[in-house]
Structure formats: structure tokens, C-alpha cells
């Protein structure tokens, strides 16, 4: 299909490589620090329970979930879901990060609300925009194709909106762990920082991939106008 040609590869291969390298770095960092026990002796689940109590988040429930690094906080049900590799190991950084989202929810953190508001539009725009671009190119309707680009750009906006939310959750996590004494000393702090910084890179890589795909479609539609 003409969507996927040498020009597409020029745009997307660097983004795909960045995503792959970032994931390798995250897995390596998690593998290194996820096995290092903190002096408090707490597992991720135990740390989460302590942080829920100390953070005044008594309405938040803790559940286990399958998979690896599938950990997340569900603001609709007020549930913190931890994977077994986090819940039952001394990986306190990931648990604290997800509780950072719970604190954002409790504080009515504006960037979190903005990100949540984007979800319905992005879920529709991710396929509707692509269809409109495709139809516009096939039918020679430039305006329709550009409208598709605008709608499709919601994915890049969502990826951008993720950054302040995730960085703030990591900042809250570091403060929570230090204030409650779950981590102590420079080595444990360095481990937490490494895990959270590596996780943040995944969102940067995701934003880069979304922007490159958006630029590719924009270049296609722009080329269509120049041909006309």
C-alpha cells in the first residue's frame, strides 16, 4: 500500500528504534534494581499498603494483576493494580509511582483530568483520522485529508499530555518513599531514580513515535496539494 513506502520508513524507523532501545533500557534497569531489596524489607505490595495509609488514600484498594509491568491505577474504581513481579518483589518504585497517580486523583490534578478527557476523542480519532486521510488521498480531496490529519493529531496531543502527568507521579513517588522511610540512603535513592527515570523515557519515546507518524501523514497530504 502507498502509505507504507520508503518515505514512511525514513520517518518511522528512527522512532521504532528509539522505542525498542528505550524498552531494552527499561527492562535492563528494572532487572537490575528490581532485585535489590530495600533496607525496610518491604515488597511492592507492602510498600503500597503503607503509602496508602500514610498518604490518606484509604479509599484506594490494592489488587494483583497478571503480566509484567502492567501496573496501573484505575481512577474510576480507585484501584491500584500491581503485577506479581512488582507486588511480590522489593520493587517499591513502581508501586509508589502508581500511588502518585492516586494522589493526583485525590488532589483533582488538572493535567490528569485533561488526559482523561482526551481518551474518548483519541480512541475515535486514531482510526477515524486515518480513514479520512486515506479517503482524501484516494479521492483527491485535499481538505478531507487535512481534516483527517488534524483528527489524527489527537494521538500526539495525548502523548504530550502524558508527560507532565507521569513526571509528576514520579516526583510524588520519590517524596512518598523518602518521607515514609521506605527507602533510605543514597544507593536506594539512586535505584528508585533509575527505575522512574527509565520509565519516563518510554513516554518520551512514545511521543516521538506519535509525532513522526503525524509528520509523515502531513507530508503525504502536503505533497498531494503540491501535485495539484
C-alpha positions as CSV (number, residue, x, y, z in Angstrom):
1,X,0.0,0.0,0.0
2,X,1.3,3.5,-0.8
3,X,1.0,4.5,2.8
4,X,4.0,2.3,3.6
5,X,6.9,3.1,1.4
6,X,10.5,4.3,1.6
7,X,9.4,7.7,2.9
8,X,7.4,6.0,5.6
9,X,10.5,4.1,6.7
10,X,12.5,7.3,6.8
11,X,10.1,8.8,9.2
12,X,9.2,5.7,11.3
13,X,12.4,3.6,11.5
14,X,14.2,6.1,13.8
15,X,11.1,6.3,16.0
16,X,10.7,2.5,16.2
17,X,14.4,2.1,17.1
18,X,14.0,4.7,19.8
19,X,11.0,2.8,21.2
20,X,12.9,-0.5,21.1
21,X,16.1,0.9,22.7
22,X,14.0,2.6,25.4
23,X,12.2,-0.7,26.2
24,X,15.5,-2.5,26.4
25,X,16.9,0.1,28.8
26,X,13.7,-0.1,30.9
27,X,13.9,-3.8,31.1
28,X,17.6,-3.7,32.0
29,X,17.1,-1.1,34.7
30,X,14.2,-2.8,36.2
31,X,16.0,-6.2,36.1
32,X,19.0,-4.6,37.9
33,X,17.2,-2.6,40.6
34,X,14.0,-4.7,40.9
35,X,16.0,-7.5,42.6
36,X,17.7,-5.2,45.1
37,X,15.9,-5.3,48.5
38,X,15.4,-2.0,50.4
39,X,16.5,-2.0,54.0
40,X,12.9,-1.6,55.1
41,X,12.4,-5.2,53.7
42,X,9.1,-4.3,52.1
43,X,7.7,-5.8,48.9
44,X,5.9,-3.6,46.4
45,X,2.5,-4.6,47.8
46,X,3.6,-4.0,51.4
47,X,5.0,-0.6,50.4
48,X,1.8,0.3,48.6
49,X,-0.3,-0.5,51.7
50,X,1.9,1.6,53.9
51,X,1.8,4.5,51.4
52,X,-2.0,4.2,51.1
53,X,-2.3,4.7,54.9
54,X,0.3,7.4,55.2
55,X,-0.9,9.3,52.2
56,X,-4.5,9.4,53.4
57,X,-5.7,7.3,50.5
58,X,-7.9,4.9,52.4
59,X,-10.5,4.7,49.6
60,X,-7.8,3.1,47.3
61,X,-7.9,-0.7,47.1
62,X,-5.0,-2.9,46.1
63,X,-5.3,-5.8,43.6
64,X,-2.9,-8.1,41.8
65,X,-2.9,-8.3,38.0
66,X,-1.3,-10.6,35.5
67,X,1.5,-9.8,33.1
68,X,4.8,-7.9,33.5
69,X,4.9,-4.2,34.1
70,X,1.1,-4.0,33.7
71,X,0.9,-1.9,36.9
72,X,-1.6,0.9,36.8
73,X,-4.0,3.0,38.9
74,X,-7.7,2.9,37.9
75,X,-9.2,6.3,38.9
76,X,-12.7,5.2,38.1
77,X,-12.7,2.3,40.6
78,X,-10.0,3.7,42.9
79,X,-8.0,0.5,42.5
80,X,-4.2,0.2,42.4
81,X,-3.3,-2.9,40.3
82,X,0.2,-4.3,40.7
83,X,1.7,-7.1,38.7
84,X,3.2,-10.1,40.5
85,X,6.7,-9.0,39.6
86,X,6.1,-5.8,41.4
87,X,3.8,-6.8,44.2
88,X,5.9,-9.7,45.5
89,X,9.4,-8.3,45.0
90,X,11.3,-5.4,46.5
91,X,10.3,-3.1,43.6
92,X,8.9,-0.3,45.6
93,X,9.5,2.4,43.0
94,X,6.8,1.2,40.6
95,X,4.2,0.8,43.3
96,X,5.0,4.3,44.6
97,X,4.7,5.8,41.1
98,X,1.2,4.3,40.6
99,X,0.2,5.7,44.0
100,X,1.4,9.0,42.8
101,X,-1.4,8.8,40.3
102,X,-3.8,8.0,43.1
103,X,-2.6,11.2,44.9
104,X,-3.2,13.2,41.7
105,X,-6.7,11.8,41.5
106,X,-7.4,12.7,45.1
107,X,-6.0,16.2,44.5
108,X,-8.0,16.7,41.3
109,X,-4.7,17.3,39.5
110,X,-5.6,19.3,36.3
111,X,-3.2,17.6,33.9
112,X,-4.6,14.2,34.9
113,X,-8.2,15.4,34.2
114,X,-7.1,16.8,30.9
115,X,-5.5,13.5,29.9
116,X,-8.6,11.6,30.9
117,X,-10.8,14.0,28.9
118,X,-8.7,13.2,25.8
119,X,-9.2,9.5,25.9
120,X,-12.6,9.3,24.1
121,X,-11.5,11.7,21.4
122,X,-8.2,9.9,20.9
123,X,-9.8,6.4,20.8
124,X,-12.1,7.6,18.0
125,X,-9.6,9.8,16.2
126,X,-6.9,7.2,16.0
127,X,-8.9,5.2,13.4
128,X,-11.3,7.9,12.0
129,X,-8.4,10.3,11.2
130,X,-6.5,7.5,9.4
131,X,-9.7,6.7,7.3
132,X,-10.2,10.3,6.4
133,X,-6.6,10.7,5.3
134,X,-6.8,7.5,3.2
135,X,-10.1,8.6,1.6
136,X,-8.9,12.1,0.9
137,X,-5.8,10.8,-0.8
138,X,-7.7,8.2,-2.9
139,X,-10.5,10.6,-3.9
140,X,-8.2,13.6,-4.4
141,X,-10.0,15.6,-1.7
142,X,-7.2,17.6,-0.1
143,X,-9.4,19.3,2.5
144,X,-10.8,15.9,3.7
145,X,-7.2,14.6,4.0
146,X,-6.1,17.6,6.0
147,X,-9.1,17.2,8.3
148,X,-8.0,13.6,8.9
149,X,-4.5,14.8,9.8
150,X,-6.0,17.2,12.3
151,X,-8.1,14.5,13.9
152,X,-5.3,12.0,13.8
153,X,-3.0,14.6,15.7
154,X,-5.0,13.9,18.8
155,X,-2.8,10.9,19.4
156,X,0.3,13.1,19.5
157,X,-1.5,15.6,21.8
158,X,-2.4,12.7,24.1
159,X,1.2,11.5,24.2
160,X,2.3,15.0,25.1
161,X,-0.3,15.3,27.8
162,X,1.1,12.1,29.3
163,X,4.5,13.6,30.1
164,X,3.6,16.1,32.9
165,X,1.2,13.5,34.5
166,X,3.9,10.8,34.6
167,X,6.7,13.1,35.7
168,X,4.6,14.5,38.5
169,X,3.6,11.0,39.6
170,X,7.3,10.0,39.7
171,X,8.2,13.2,41.7
172,X,5.4,12.3,44.2
173,X,6.7,8.7,44.4
174,X,10.2,9.8,45.3
175,X,8.9,12.1,48.0
176,X,6.5,9.5,49.4
177,X,9.2,6.8,49.7
178,X,11.6,9.2,51.4
179,X,9.0,10.7,53.8
180,X,7.8,7.3,55.0
181,X,11.3,5.9,55.4
182,X,10.6,3.0,52.9
183,X,13.9,3.9,51.3
184,X,17.0,5.3,53.0
185,X,20.5,6.2,51.8
186,X,22.0,7.3,48.5
187,X,22.0,3.8,47.0
188,X,18.3,3.1,47.4
189,X,17.5,6.6,46.2
190,X,19.7,6.1,43.2
191,X,17.8,2.8,42.4
192,X,14.4,4.5,42.7
193,X,15.6,7.4,40.5
194,X,16.9,5.0,37.9
195,X,13.7,3.0,37.6
196,X,11.5,6.0,37.5
197,X,13.7,7.9,35.0
198,X,13.8,4.8,32.7
199,X,10.0,4.6,32.9
200,X,9.7,8.3,31.9
201,X,11.8,7.6,28.8
202,X,9.1,5.3,27.5
203,X,6.7,8.2,27.3
204,X,9.2,10.4,25.6
205,X,9.8,7.7,23.0
206,X,6.0,7.2,22.6
207,X,5.6,11.0,21.9
208,X,8.5,10.9,19.4
209,X,6.8,8.0,17.5
210,X,3.4,9.7,17.5
211,X,5.0,12.9,16.2
212,X,6.9,11.2,13.4
213,X,3.8,9.3,12.2
214,X,1.8,12.6,12.3
215,X,4.6,14.3,10.3
216,X,4.6,11.5,7.7
217,X,0.9,11.8,7.1
218,X,1.2,15.6,7.0
219,X,4.0,15.3,4.4
220,X,1.8,13.0,2.3
221,X,-1.1,15.4,2.3
222,X,1.2,18.3,1.7
223,X,2.7,16.5,-1.3
224,X,-0.8,15.9,-2.6
225,X,-1.5,19.6,-2.6
226,X,1.7,20.4,-4.4
227,X,0.9,17.9,-7.1
228,X,-2.4,19.5,-7.6
